[in-house]
Amino acid sequence: MKRVELAATVPSALAGKRLDQALAALFPEHSRARLQAWVKAGYVTVDDQIRRPRERVVGGEQIAVSASVAGDPPLRAEPIELALVHADSELLIIDKPAGLVVHPAAGNPGGTLQNALLHHYPELAAVPRCGLVHRLDKDTSGLIAVARTLPAHTALVRQLQERSMGREYLALAQGRVTAGGEVSAPIGRHPVERKRMAVGRGGREAITHYRVLERFAAHTLLRVRLETGRTHQIRVHLAHLRHPIAGDPVYGGRPRLPPAAAAPLAEALRALRRQFLHAARLSLRHPADGEPVSWEAPLPVDLEELLALLRAHAAEAGSGG
């Protein structure tokens, strides 16, 4: 067993949130289920008083956690190649490839981005989750930020809480999306299929903004901006709009083929085995000086090639050929 001692002051940005929600925002290195269990067991105090998970915070309270937990198995450093976009003394920006899991879990104890970070930057062992403050799904590619120091980690977590970190994605939606818009629909675990997420009452607040970049015969290229960051959020929200992401093995359904699609395009759409979703732009305030900074990552080759086929098909259809 190991002892966990945590302390924080509830920021005004979390005023009105339930205690368990505030804890999840303040201590993202611990799962919400674990934090809820600690509250119920009396391991969490608010201004020296034990509270219930559903009680609301008002801001300014002093939260303390003192709990014993079973120690996690030691994380292995693994020599996995990283696509480094930016590095300085406080911050790393990584362009994660599709297929790379971010955090070790029961089904993926190794071979993750976290294992790779520990190999290339051993000092990250002193930072929660090796500096990772947000995540991407295994088969979503693109930009992810890593804090190299505890102050940088705190600063980036605060930006996520304040929703000031900009995360923009390129997504190929199935069907023709008529116009841009916003999806504000709570997301939680699917009531039956526990590995899936779903829109439904009782879920956590989730807000996604999207705008149309290009329309094709049976698809639409969207630029999507996250306001919140729930598990599978973009994938679930676009499926909720009945425009699931092309290639999504969980929420996408059968691939939609454009009318009279040539064999190369039809084959490419059928062969797409991962969601066409790429974290293309990341913007934040640098943790060292608060200055705004941003980075962009081009589409991976597989997605760019599919997009080229869609454009060629659109051009041919438009020319009457």
Summary of the structure (lengths in Angstrom):
residues: 321
radius of gyration: 21.2
end to end distance: 69.8
largest distance: 74.5
contacts: 999
relative contact order: 0.12
helix: 26%
strand: 30%
